[in-house]
Amino acid sequence: QVQLVESGGGLVQAGGSLRLSCAASGSIFGTMGWYRQAPGKQRELVATIATGGTTDYADFVLGRFTISRDNAKRTVYLQMNSLKPEDTAVYYCNAKTIFRKDYDYWGQGTQVTVSS
């Protein structure tokens, strides 16, 4: 049974930093990533990281957010710096297993709120 458990969200002032973590279990994972969904908006990609470390970022986080992973711990991280009020959203961990590359697993989400 695949499980993704996020942690690290919270309330921070603009310009501050947060680090999100997502601990995965129940399978062997390929690409993992983070998405976010703000109220009234569609869920959008933030960043992804492949098993070998290749990363992909949305333009709006370039230079501010860094995704990383620890394959031994099956954990993916999102370091968020220079946060802006528009970064306020629920952040979701996403993962694909090596057995079902066309299927997305999701965590329960963690709220990030950036005050101005």
Secondary structure, DSSP 8 states (H G I E B T S, - for coil): --EEEEE--EEEETT--EEEEEEEESS-EEEEEEEEE-TTS--EEEEEE-TT--EEE-GGGTTTEEEEEETTTTEEEEEE-S--GGG-EEEEEEEEESS-TT--EE---EEEEEE-
